[in-house]
């Protein structure tokens, strides 16, 4: 993560990271459900 540099610690980037994490979690759940 580029958080240590201090240049990308703006709320905009944080919200993108959060959305990306939520998206990956949702995709994982969908993949798990399709396996069953």
C-alpha positions in Angstrom: 0.0 0.0 0.0 1.1 3.5 -0.7 -0.2 4.7 2.6 3.2 5.1 4.1 4.3 7.7 1.6 1.6 10.0 2.9 0.7 11.2 -0.6 -2.4 9.0 -1.0 -3.9 9.3 2.4 -6.7 11.5 1.2 -10.4 10.6 1.9 -10.9 10.0 -1.8 -8.3 7.3 -2.0 -9.5 5.8 1.3 -13.1 5.5 0.0 -11.8 3.8 -3.2 -9.8 1.3 -1.1 -12.9 0.6 1.0 -15.1 0.2 -2.1 -12.5 -2.1 -3.6 -12.4 -4.2 -0.4 -16.2 -4.5 -0.3 -16.3 -5.4 -4.0 -13.7 -8.2 -3.5 -15.6 -9.5 -0.5 -18.9 -9.6 -2.4 -17.2 -11.3 -5.3 -15.8 -13.9 -3.0 -19.2 -14.5 -1.5 -20.7 -15.0 -5.0 -18.0 -17.4 -5.9 -18.5 -19.4 -2.7 -22.3 -19.5 -3.3 -21.8 -20.7 -6.8 -19.7 -23.6 -5.6 -22.4 -25.0 -3.4 
